């Protein structure tokens, strides 16, 4: 079994991180601050969290406990405060000879591809009603053809102000930051390994809707094994270039960071 991984920056800096280790894989997506008022770089935070998790995941403790402990360790070691700390998504797959575990905190994803042809997507893209309404506003503006102008940026600033108020609280959304409790609000599952053909892990920049050919995650997986995950990311980036104003695919920025990991079992 040989896992394959690739990442591609959407702009000058790539805030995504990924790690593939013995019996586990993960992707993390640092959340960019539009206003630039965080004390640390989101990619730095995602990398710090990934380092701690990579050290602990092979030990077998429950993944939510490991993520909670990692959040607390990075927070305390680096003196992070909720008001200024970066945040990131966390998507983890871990496997033994007997079982495969999937864990997704916020909107990065783990897709479990079954030997029976099924695909089960683990992700949490529900930002709550207040945040969701703000996101719908900028998407409607893009669909109307107004593009990525100053008005769009201002909507993103307002969106992130609302996100800050609803982050890691009931009725809002949960993401890795400074609150270990967030780790227990992930989407999880455990399945028998004999029933799993392979895994896909991806940050939200890998949007199936924008792939020019693939219509299922299994088709993305097959392309990544056949041509390399770099080719998948290239195809997505090219599709975005053909929609520079976000009219066809309303998204927060022209190009998001993209990270893809595929793990074949059979």
N, C-alpha and C positions, 0 to 999 in steps of 0.2 A: 504494500500500500504506500503510495507516494502522494502526499498532499501537494497542492500547487497554490501559489498565492501571488497577487500583484496589487499594487496601489498606484494611483495617479492623482496628482494634485490638480485641483480645480483652478487655482490661482498661483500666487507667488509662494505660498506656504501650504504644506499638506498637514492638516490637523488630524488625519486618521493615523491609527497605529494598528499593527497586527502582530500576532505571535503564533507560531505553530511549534508545538513541543511533543514530547513523548506521551501520547494518549490524550492530547487536548489541542484545541485551536481557539483563537479569539480574535475579534475585531473590536476596536473602540473608535469612536468618532467624537473629537473635541468640538464643543459648540462655540462657534465664532461669535464674539461680541461686536455688533455693528458699531456701537458707540465707542468701543475701544477702552472701556473703563474697568477692565479686570486687572488684577495684580500679577497674574501669570498667564503665559500663553496656553491656550486650550490643548494644543498638541503636546506641550510639556506635561500637562496634567494627565492626559491619556497615556503617555509613555510611562509616567511614574506609576500609575495604577496598573498598567500592563506588567511592569517589572515585578511588582509585589505579587500579582496574581500568578504569574508564570512560576514564581518560586513556590507557591503554596498549592496550586491545583493538583500536582501529582500525588499529594498526600491523602486524598480521598475524603476529606471533610465535605459536608454539604456545600454546594456552590454558593447559595445565598449567604451562608455564614462567612465564607471566604471573601466574598465581595464586600460585605459589611465591615469585616476586619481590615480589608485593604483600604477602604474609604477612610476609616478612622486612623489608620497608620499614616497615610499620606497627609491627611489633615493635620494631625498632631506633629509629625516630623517637620513639616514645612510651614507650620503656623498659619494655615489657611482659615479665612473667615468667610462665612456664608455670603456676605454682601459683595465680596470681591473675588471669590474663588471661581476659577473656571469649572465647567461641568463636562461630562462626556457620557455617551451611551456605552453599554457593555453587552456584547454578544459572545457567548461561550458555548462550545461543544466539548464534552469530555466522554471518553469511552474506555471500556475494559473489554475483555473477551466476552463478557456476558451482556452488558448494557451500554446504551448511548444516552447521555444526558444533554439536554438543550436548555439554554438560559438566555433570555433577552430582556435587558433593562432599557427601556425607551425604544427608539425606532430603528436601531440596527437589527439585523435579523439572522436567525438560524433556520434553515430549511432542512427538514429530515425527509430524504427521499426513500420511500419504502420499496422493498423488493416486489411488492404487489403493484407497483406503478403509482402509488399515492405520493403526494408531497404535502407535508404539514409545515406551515410557516409560523414561526414563533417571533413575534414582534409586538410592540405596544406603541401605536401611533396616535393614541387618544390623548390629546393635550388638554382635555377639559373644555367646557363650553366657552369660558371667557377667552382662553387662548385660541381655541378653534375659530371663533368668530373673527378675530384679528387676522388670522392666517387666510381665512376665506376672503377678507377684504383685499389683501394684496394680490391674491390669485385672480379675483374678478377684474382688478385694474389691469393686470397683465393681459388677461384674455381680451380686454377691450382695446389692446394695442398701444398702451401708454409706455410700455418698456421699463428699462432699469434706470430711471432718472432720479432726481432728488426727491420727488414725491414718493417713489418706491422706497428709497432709503429711509425716509421719515416714517413710513408705515412699519418698516422693520424695527426701527428704534422703538416705536410705540409697542409693537408686538413683544419685544424683549423686556420692556418695562412691565408688561402684564405677566409675561412668563416668570419674571423674578418674584412677583407677588404670589403666584400660584405654584411655584416650584416646590416639590417634595412636601405636599400637603394634600389632605383629602379633598376631592373635588377638582384638583389640578392634575399635575403629572409628576412622575418620578424619574429621577436621573441621578447618576453618580455625581456627587459634589462634596459636601461636607457632612451630610446627614446619613449615617450608616443604615438607618431605618429604610431608606430607599431600596436597599438591596433585596428586601423582602416583598417588593411589589413588582417583581419581574414576571414574565411569562415563562413557564418551565414545563418540562416533561422528562420522563424516563421511559425508554422503550428497549425491548430486547434487541441486542445487536444483530441477531440472525435475521431480523426483519428489516434491517437498514441496508440499502444499497450504497448510499453515499450521503454527504452533507454539503450544503452551501452556506457560507457565512458571508455577510456583506453589510457595508454601511449604506445609508439611505441614498447616497449618490448613485448606487447601482440600482436604477429604477427600471424594473421590467417593462413598464409602459413605453420607455424610450428606446428599447432595443429594436433595431430595424427588422430583425427576423424572428428571434425567439419569442414565444408566447407563454412559455412555462419555465419554471425554475429548472426543471430537468433538462430543457433545451439549452439553457445557460450553462448548466453543469457539463453537458455533453460537449458544447463548444469549447469550454475551458479546458477539458481534458484533451480534446482533439487539436486545438489551435493555440492553447495557452490562455490563462486569464487576462494577460495583457491585451490580447485581441478583443476580448469582450469589452474591456474598458475603453479601448480605442473606438469600437463601434458606437458605444454610448456617447463618448465625447464628440464624435463626428455628427451624431444625430442632434446633439445640442447646438453645434455650430450651425446646423441648418435651420435652427429656430432661435436666432440670436436675441429676440425680444420677448421670448417666453409666451408667445401667443398660443402655440399648440400645446406646450407643456408648461403650465404656470408653475414656476419654481422660484425659490427665494433669490437665486443668483444664476448667472448664465451657466457656470460650470461649478458643480460641487466636487469636493474630494471624493474619490471612489476607491474602495478597497474590496477585493474579492478573494475568498479562500474556498477551495473545493477539496473535499476529503473522500476518496473512493474506498469503499469497503469490499465491493465485489467486482 
